[in-house]
Amino acid sequence: SAVSRLRLAYVSAVSRLRLGCVSAGSRLYLGPIPAVPRPGLVHYHAVMRACATRAHWPIAASMLQDARDEGLSPNTVSTNCALAACEAGGAWRDALALLDEAAAPDAISFHTAIAACRRAGGRPAARAALRLLRRMRAAHVRPSLIGYTTVMNALSAAGYVRPALLVFRALCADHDPDERAVHTALRACDGAGRRADGLALLAELAESGAAGEKLARRFRPLWDAKAAAAAHKAPAAAAAVGGGSGRGRGRTRGGSGRGSAAPPQWRRRSRRSRRGPPPEHEAARGE
């Protein structure tokens, strides 16, 4: 079990310390190895932090139940350590289960669960992150600026552009937005091709105050450059589509003249006819 592993690690550490002192010729008397104490929550927290990796997060998540089996009462710090392990592994469903079992989750608990949803990706995880944000506000726990931005990233990556913009407006109501938040919102608009929403967002940001006006002046030239580049590419794409619609500009080599290029097999035949017969045909002709 986890307790036996903890005790074995403690005995090993004390034994190494004693052997090291004896081999170094030290006169320090350590005496007999002390009895192994009963592990407390601090030891469990250390193990959970050590296992907060993508490969070992299930061990950290199971340590809460091990602590309860030993008669301990896990607190909010214990829950946050287990949630950090779930976030490292992208186990957003396990993070939600741990959050539901927590007696008094704090802002760190909610933010870690949201980060687990963001790391997992996908539409179900994005919807779960949005529900966690609403749950925080309902519990009168103020989400941080990073928490809002993490939810926006999860929603925009899943294709939920309008909810991401709504979260950005809620962010502006609670905090002064920073460059990362504005960039996340504009990237969501750009990825979905909703440039009008990006312009409206920048206009609202310019009217929100001095800090918002400074951010709007910073991002407006970049947004206009993106819009100009997209407008420049649109006619070229339309011309390319029109060129392959069946009204070719001339007869191609080996083709019928109805398309912009001859089919691959016709092109191969035309190249062969230009090069002459294949080598096996020449050998047969020589025979």
C-alpha positions as CSV (number, residue, x, y, z in Angstrom):
1,S,0.0,0.0,0.0
2,A,1.0,3.7,-0.1
3,V,1.6,3.7,3.7
4,S,4.1,0.8,3.4
5,R,5.9,2.6,0.6
6,L,6.2,5.7,2.7
7,R,7.6,3.7,5.7
8,L,10.0,1.9,3.5
9,A,11.3,5.2,2.0
10,Y,11.7,6.6,5.5
11,V,13.7,3.6,6.8
12,S,15.9,3.7,3.6
13,A,16.6,7.4,4.1
14,V,17.6,7.0,7.7
15,S,19.8,4.0,6.9
16,R,21.7,5.8,4.2
17,L,22.3,8.7,6.5
18,R,23.7,6.5,9.2
19,L,25.9,4.5,6.9
20,G,27.2,7.7,5.3
21,C,28.2,9.1,8.7
22,V,29.9,5.8,9.7
23,S,31.8,5.5,6.4
24,A,33.0,9.1,6.6
25,G,34.6,8.4,9.9
26,S,32.4,10.8,11.8
27,R,32.2,10.4,15.6
28,L,28.5,11.5,15.6
29,Y,26.5,8.8,17.4
30,L,23.1,8.4,15.8
31,G,22.0,5.5,18.0
32,P,19.4,3.0,16.8
33,I,17.1,3.8,13.9
34,P,14.1,5.5,15.3
35,A,10.7,4.0,15.0
36,V,8.9,4.7,11.8
37,P,6.2,7.4,12.6
38,R,2.7,7.3,11.3
39,P,2.5,9.2,8.1
40,G,0.5,12.4,8.2
41,L,-1.1,14.6,5.6
42,V,2.2,16.3,4.9
43,H,3.7,13.0,3.7
44,Y,0.7,12.3,1.5
45,H,0.9,15.8,0.0
46,A,4.6,15.2,-0.8
47,V,3.9,12.0,-2.5
48,M,1.0,13.5,-4.5
49,R,3.2,16.4,-5.6
50,A,5.9,14.0,-6.7
51,C,3.4,12.0,-8.7
52,A,1.9,15.0,-10.4
53,T,3.0,13.9,-13.9
54,R,1.3,12.7,-17.0
55,A,2.3,9.1,-16.3
56,H,1.8,8.8,-12.5
57,W,-1.3,11.0,-11.9
58,P,-3.5,7.9,-11.0
59,I,-1.2,7.2,-7.9
60,A,-1.7,10.8,-6.7
61,A,-5.5,10.6,-7.2
62,S,-5.7,7.4,-5.2
63,M,-3.7,8.9,-2.3
64,L,-6.8,10.7,-0.9
65,Q,-8.6,7.4,-0.3
66,D,-5.4,5.9,1.2
67,A,-5.3,8.8,3.7
68,R,-9.0,8.3,4.6
69,D,-8.2,4.6,5.1
70,E,-5.5,5.5,7.6
71,G,-8.0,7.6,9.6
72,L,-6.9,11.0,8.3
73,S,-9.1,13.8,7.1
74,P,-7.9,15.3,3.8
75,N,-8.3,19.0,3.7
76,T,-8.4,21.6,0.9
77,V,-4.6,21.3,0.3
78,S,-5.0,17.6,-0.2
79,T,-7.7,18.1,-2.8
80,N,-5.6,20.7,-4.6
81,C,-2.6,18.3,-4.7
82,A,-4.7,15.6,-6.2
83,L,-6.3,18.1,-8.7
84,A,-2.8,19.2,-9.8
85,A,-2.0,15.6,-10.6
86,C,-5.2,15.3,-12.6
87,E,-4.4,18.5,-14.4
88,A,-0.9,17.1,-15.3
89,G,-2.6,14.0,-16.8
90,G,-5.4,15.8,-18.5
91,A,-7.9,13.7,-16.5
92,W,-10.7,16.3,-16.4
93,R,-13.5,13.8,-15.4
94,D,-11.5,12.7,-12.4
95,A,-10.8,16.3,-11.5
96,L,-14.5,17.1,-11.6
97,A,-15.2,14.0,-9.3
98,L,-12.6,15.2,-6.8
99,L,-14.0,18.7,-6.9
100,D,-17.5,17.3,-6.1
101,E,-16.1,15.4,-3.2
102,A,-14.2,18.4,-1.7
103,A,-15.8,19.8,1.4
104,A,-14.6,23.4,0.9
105,P,-13.0,24.0,-2.5
106,D,-11.3,27.3,-3.0
107,A,-10.2,29.3,-6.0
108,I,-7.1,27.2,-6.5
109,S,-9.3,24.1,-6.7
110,F,-11.6,25.5,-9.3
111,H,-8.8,27.0,-11.4
112,T,-6.9,23.7,-11.3
113,A,-10.0,21.8,-12.5
114,I,-10.5,24.3,-15.3
115,A,-6.8,23.9,-16.3
116,A,-7.4,20.1,-16.5
117,C,-10.3,20.7,-18.9
118,R,-8.2,22.9,-21.0
119,R,-5.4,20.4,-21.2
120,A,-7.7,17.6,-22.1
121,G,-9.3,19.5,-25.0
122,G,-12.5,18.6,-26.8
123,R,-16.0,19.9,-26.7
124,P,-17.2,18.1,-23.6
125,A,-14.2,19.3,-21.6
126,A,-14.8,22.9,-22.9
127,R,-18.4,22.8,-21.8
128,A,-17.2,21.5,-18.4
129,A,-14.8,24.4,-18.0
130,L,-17.6,26.8,-18.7
131,R,-19.8,25.1,-16.1
132,L,-17.0,25.4,-13.6
133,L,-16.7,29.1,-14.2
134,R,-20.4,29.5,-13.6
135,R,-20.2,27.4,-10.5
136,M,-17.4,29.6,-9.2
137,R,-19.5,32.7,-9.7
138,A,-22.5,31.1,-8.1
139,A,-20.4,30.1,-5.0
140,H,-19.1,33.7,-4.7
141,V,-15.6,32.7,-5.6
142,R,-14.0,35.3,-7.8
143,P,-12.3,33.8,-10.9
144,S,-8.9,35.2,-11.6
145,L,-7.7,36.7,-14.9
146,I,-5.9,33.5,-15.8
147,G,-9.0,31.5,-15.0
148,Y,-11.1,33.5,-17.4
149,T,-8.4,33.2,-20.1
150,T,-8.1,29.5,-19.6
151,V,-11.8,29.0,-20.2
152,M,-11.6,31.2,-23.3
153,N,-8.8,29.1,-24.6
154,A,-10.8,25.9,-24.0
155,L,-13.9,27.3,-25.7
156,S,-12.1,28.7,-28.7
157,A,-10.1,25.5,-29.3
158,A,-13.4,23.6,-29.3
159,G,-15.0,26.0,-31.8
160,Y,-17.3,27.8,-29.3
161,V,-16.5,31.3,-30.4
162,R,-19.6,33.1,-29.1
163,P,-19.4,31.6,-25.6
164,A,-15.7,32.6,-25.6
165,L,-16.6,36.2,-26.4
166,L,-19.2,36.2,-23.6
167,V,-16.6,35.0,-21.2
168,F,-14.3,37.8,-22.4
169,R,-17.1,40.3,-21.6
170,A,-17.5,38.8,-18.1
171,L,-13.7,39.1,-17.7
172,C,-13.9,42.8,-18.6
173,A,-16.6,43.2,-15.9
174,D,-14.4,41.6,-13.2
175,H,-10.9,42.6,-14.2
176,D,-8.9,44.9,-16.4
177,P,-8.0,42.7,-19.4
178,D,-4.4,42.1,-20.3
179,E,-2.8,41.5,-23.6
180,R,-3.1,37.7,-23.3
181,A,-6.8,37.9,-22.8
182,V,-7.4,40.2,-25.7
183,H,-5.2,38.1,-27.9
184,T,-7.1,35.0,-27.0
185,A,-10.5,36.6,-27.8
186,L,-9.2,38.0,-31.2
187,R,-7.7,34.7,-32.1
188,A,-11.0,33.0,-31.5
189,C,-12.7,35.5,-33.9
190,D,-10.0,35.1,-36.5
191,G,-10.1,31.3,-36.4
192,A,-13.8,31.3,-37.1
193,G,-13.6,34.1,-39.7
194,R,-15.8,36.4,-37.6
195,R,-13.9,39.6,-38.3
196,A,-16.9,41.8,-37.5
197,D,-17.0,40.4,-34.0
198,G,-13.3,41.2,-33.6
199,L,-13.9,44.8,-34.7
200,A,-16.8,45.1,-32.3
201,L,-14.7,43.7,-29.5
202,L,-12.0,46.3,-30.1
203,A,-14.5,49.1,-30.2
204,E,-16.0,48.0,-26.8
205,L,-12.5,47.7,-25.5
206,A,-11.6,51.3,-26.6
207,E,-14.6,52.7,-24.8
208,S,-14.0,50.7,-21.5
209,G,-11.3,53.0,-20.1
210,A,-7.7,54.2,-20.5
211,A,-6.2,50.7,-20.2
212,G,-8.7,49.2,-22.7
213,E,-8.1,52.1,-25.1
214,K,-4.4,51.4,-24.9
215,L,-4.9,47.7,-25.7
216,A,-7.3,48.6,-28.6
217,R,-4.7,50.9,-30.1
218,R,-2.1,48.2,-29.8
219,F,-4.2,45.4,-31.4
220,R,-6.2,47.4,-34.0
221,P,-3.3,47.7,-36.6
222,L,-2.7,44.0,-36.3
223,W,-6.3,43.2,-36.8
224,D,-6.6,45.5,-39.8
225,A,-3.5,43.9,-41.4
226,K,-5.1,40.5,-41.0
227,A,-8.3,41.7,-42.5
228,A,-6.4,43.3,-45.5
229,A,-4.5,40.0,-46.0
230,A,-7.7,38.0,-46.0
231,A,-9.3,40.4,-48.5
232,H,-6.3,40.1,-50.8
233,K,-6.4,36.3,-50.7
234,A,-10.2,36.1,-51.4
235,P,-10.1,37.2,-55.2
236,A,-7.1,34.9,-55.8
237,A,-9.0,31.9,-54.3
238,A,-12.1,32.7,-56.3
239,A,-10.1,32.9,-59.5
240,A,-8.5,29.6,-58.7
241,V,-11.9,28.0,-58.2
242,G,-13.3,29.6,-61.3
243,G,-10.3,28.4,-63.4
244,G,-11.1,24.8,-62.6
245,S,-14.9,25.0,-63.1
246,G,-14.8,23.5,-66.6
247,R,-14.1,26.5,-68.8
248,G,-10.4,26.1,-69.5
249,R,-8.3,28.8,-71.1
250,G,-6.9,26.5,-73.7
251,R,-6.3,23.0,-74.8
252,T,-3.8,21.2,-72.6
253,R,-1.3,18.7,-73.9
254,G,-3.0,15.3,-74.1
255,G,-6.2,16.8,-72.7
256,S,-9.7,17.7,-74.0
257,G,-9.5,21.4,-73.5
258,R,-12.4,21.5,-71.0
259,G,-10.3,21.6,-67.8
260,S,-7.4,23.6,-66.5
261,A,-5.1,20.6,-66.7
262,A,-5.2,17.1,-68.2
263,P,-5.9,14.1,-66.1
264,P,-2.9,12.4,-64.6
265,Q,-3.1,9.3,-66.8
266,W,-3.4,11.5,-70.0
267,R,-0.4,13.5,-68.9
268,R,1.6,10.3,-68.4
269,R,0.6,9.1,-71.8
270,S,1.6,12.3,-73.5
271,R,5.0,12.2,-71.8
272,R,5.5,8.7,-72.9
273,S,4.6,9.6,-76.5
274,R,7.2,12.4,-76.4
275,R,9.9,10.1,-75.0
276,G,9.1,7.3,-77.4
277,P,8.2,3.7,-76.6
278,P,9.3,2.0,-73.4
279,P,12.5,0.0,-73.4
280,E,10.6,-3.4,-73.5
281,H,8.9,-2.4,-76.7
282,E,12.2,-1.5,-78.3
283,A,13.6,-4.9,-77.3
284,A,10.6,-6.6,-78.9
285,R,11.0,-4.6,-82.0
286,G,14.7,-5.5,-82.3
287,E,13.8,-9.2,-82.1
